[in-house]
Amino acid sequence: MLTRKQLELLEFIKTRIDAEGVPPSFDEMKDALDLQSKSGIHRLITALEERGFIRRLAHRARALEIVKLPEAMEKGFAPKVITGDRVDPPRGALPVEAVHALELPVMGRIAAGVPIEAISHVSHHVAVPGAMLSGRGQHYALEVKGDSMIEAGINDGDIVVIREQVTAENGDIVVALVEDHEATLKRFRRKGSMIALEAANPAYETRVFPDHMVKVQGKLVGLIRTY
């Protein structure tokens, strides 16, 4: 599963190549992604290259070639404000403008149980109240599969709203990427150089990994349930 920054960088590179025939410079990429240093761009480029989305061409300056695109980018990943014809709300209801609803991509399913293969494609979109989107980071949504977080109020079939971030505090419920290919929704605990991913269901054991095997992909900030 690509992170939002990786997707943003890939989209920026593609846009510049399509428009000018050459990829952007590292300084231009740094500014476009609002990063503080070029080292962050180097890490993103390396991650995209390792996942087979781009290729660096030897002996040429600024030589990047896009090899493939993820479905998320092809289908349009960026959140957007819901638009459409005006509909008069029922008596007592607030109009859409008042609740500031946004549309977020649902990036497939996330396991709340045994980890499933990470998914990076947009399956559909969901309307989310703007007040649910905490902080300044990017947000996305995931459909929950499994019952390991039921004691935290998260049920199978719920939609969780995730703020993209790569750090977490002990006790946060996070999307964790395990060994770069399995994604799961668990409570985060750091114990020295080890990371514990705790379930909220006594039927599931806490899983413990060396910290280099776990990457935080985002923090739970909201939940949507359909009855």
C-alpha positions in Angstrom: 0.0 0.0 0.0 1.5 3.3 -1.0 1.4 6.2 1.4 -0.3 9.4 0.5 3.0 11.2 0.1 4.3 8.5 -2.2 1.1 8.8 -4.3 1.4 12.6 -4.4 5.0 12.4 -5.5 4.2 9.9 -8.2 1.4 12.0 -9.5 3.6 15.2 -9.5 6.3 13.4 -11.4 3.8 12.1 -14.0 2.2 15.5 -14.4 5.6 17.2 -15.1 6.7 14.5 -17.5 3.4 14.7 -19.4 3.6 18.5 -19.6 7.4 19.1 -20.2 8.9 15.8 -21.2 11.3 15.7 -18.2 10.8 15.0 -14.5 11.0 17.7 -11.9 14.1 18.4 -9.9 14.5 17.2 -6.3 14.1 20.8 -5.1 10.8 21.1 -7.1 9.6 17.9 -5.7 10.5 19.0 -2.1 8.6 22.2 -2.6 5.6 20.5 -4.2 5.2 18.1 -1.3 6.0 20.8 1.3 8.9 18.8 2.8 11.7 20.4 4.8 14.6 18.6 3.1 15.5 16.6 0.0 16.3 13.6 2.1 12.5 13.0 2.4 12.3 13.0 -1.4 15.1 10.5 -1.6 13.3 8.2 0.7 10.0 8.5 -1.3 11.8 7.9 -4.6 13.5 4.8 -3.2 10.2 3.5 -1.9 8.5 4.0 -5.3 11.5 2.4 -7.0 11.4 -0.6 -4.7 7.7 -1.1 -5.4 8.3 -1.0 -9.1 6.4 2.3 -9.9 9.4 4.2 -11.2 12.9 3.5 -12.5 16.0 5.6 -12.2 18.0 5.8 -15.4 21.8 5.5 -15.0 24.2 8.3 -16.1 21.5 10.9 -16.7 20.6 13.8 -14.5 17.0 14.0 -13.3 16.3 10.8 -15.1 13.2 9.1 -13.8 10.9 6.9 -15.7 7.4 5.9 -14.6 6.9 2.2 -15.0 3.4 1.8 -13.8 0.6 3.6 -12.0 -1.4 2.3 -9.0 -5.2 2.0 -9.5 -5.6 4.7 -6.8 -4.0 7.3 -9.0 -5.7 6.1 -12.1 -9.2 6.4 -10.5 -8.5 9.7 -8.7 -7.3 9.4 -5.1 -7.6 13.0 -3.8 -10.4 13.8 -1.5 -12.9 16.2 -2.9 -15.8 18.4 -1.7 -19.1 16.9 -2.5 -21.0 18.8 -5.2 -24.4 18.3 -6.8 -27.9 19.7 -7.1 -29.3 21.4 -4.1 -31.8 19.3 -2.1 -34.0 20.9 0.6 -33.2 19.1 3.9 -35.9 17.5 6.1 -37.3 19.7 8.8 -34.7 20.1 11.6 -31.8 18.9 9.5 -28.8 21.0 8.7 -28.0 21.7 5.1 -24.9 20.1 3.6 -23.1 23.5 3.6 -23.6 23.8 7.3 -22.1 20.4 8.1 -19.3 20.8 5.5 -19.4 17.2 4.3 -16.4 15.9 2.3 -16.0 12.9 0.1 -13.0 10.6 1.0 -11.8 7.6 -1.0 -12.3 4.2 0.7 -9.0 2.5 0.1 -10.2 -1.1 0.2 -10.5 -3.2 3.4 -8.4 -3.3 6.5 -8.1 -6.3 8.7 -9.2 -6.0 12.3 -8.0 -9.5 13.0 -5.4 -11.6 11.2 -3.7 -9.1 8.8 -4.7 -9.2 5.1 -2.8 -8.2 2.1 -2.4 -4.4 1.9 -4.7 -2.7 -0.5 -4.1 0.6 -2.3 -6.9 0.9 -4.8 -10.0 3.1 -4.4 -13.1 0.9 -4.1 -15.6 3.7 -3.6 -16.1 7.0 -1.9 -17.8 8.0 1.4 -19.2 11.3 2.7 -17.6 12.4 5.9 -18.4 15.4 8.1 -15.6 17.9 8.0 -15.5 18.1 11.8 -14.3 14.5 11.8 -11.1 15.3 9.9 -8.8 16.3 12.7 -5.5 18.1 12.1 -3.9 19.3 8.9 -2.9 15.9 7.4 -4.4 14.0 4.5 -7.2 11.6 5.3 -8.6 8.4 3.8 -11.1 5.8 4.7 -11.0 2.0 5.0 -13.7 -0.7 5.4 -13.1 -2.9 8.5 -12.9 -6.7 8.1 -12.9 -8.8 11.2 -13.9 -8.4 14.9 -10.6 -8.0 16.8 -11.3 -4.4 17.7 -14.9 -4.8 18.9 -14.2 -3.8 22.5 -12.9 -0.5 21.1 -16.3 -0.1 19.4 -15.1 -1.0 15.9 -17.2 -3.7 14.2 -16.9 -5.7 11.0 -18.2 -3.7 8.1 -17.6 -0.3 9.8 -15.8 2.5 7.8 -12.9 4.0 9.7 -11.5 7.5 8.9 -7.7 7.6 9.0 -5.4 10.6 9.2 -2.2 9.9 7.4 0.8 10.0 9.7 3.9 7.9 10.3 4.2 8.3 14.1 1.9 7.2 16.9 1.6 7.5 20.7 1.1 4.5 22.9 -2.6 3.7 23.0 -3.4 5.1 19.6 -5.4 2.9 17.2 -3.5 2.9 14.0 -3.2 1.4 10.5 0.0 -0.6 10.7 1.9 -2.0 7.8 3.7 -5.2 8.8 6.8 -6.2 6.8 5.7 -3.9 4.0 2.9 -6.1 2.7 0.3 -6.7 5.4 -2.0 -4.0 6.8 -4.0 -4.2 10.0 -5.9 -2.0 12.4 -4.7 -2.3 16.0 -3.8 -0.4 19.1 -0.1 0.7 19.1 2.3 0.1 21.9 6.1 0.7 21.8 8.2 -1.3 24.2 11.8 -0.3 23.7 12.8 -1.5 20.3 9.7 -3.6 19.9 6.2 -2.7 18.7 3.1 -4.4 20.1 -0.1 -4.4 18.0 -2.9 -5.0 20.5 -6.3 -6.3 19.6 -9.4 -5.1 21.5 -10.9 -8.6 21.7 -9.6 -11.3 24.2 -9.9 -13.9 21.5 -6.9 -12.4 19.7 -3.3 -12.4 21.0 -1.1 -9.3 21.0 1.4 -9.5 18.2 4.9 -8.1 18.9 7.5 -7.2 16.2 10.9 -5.5 16.0 10.2 -1.8 15.3 11.8 -2.0 11.8 9.1 -4.4 10.7 6.2 -2.1 11.5 5.3 1.1 9.7 2.5 3.4 11.0 0.4 4.5 8.0 -2.2 6.5 9.8 -4.2 7.1 13.0 -7.9 6.4 13.6 -9.8 9.7 13.9 -13.4 8.7 13.1 -15.8 5.9 12.4 -18.9 5.6 10.2 -21.5 2.9 10.7 -24.5 2.0 8.6 -27.4 0.3 10.2 
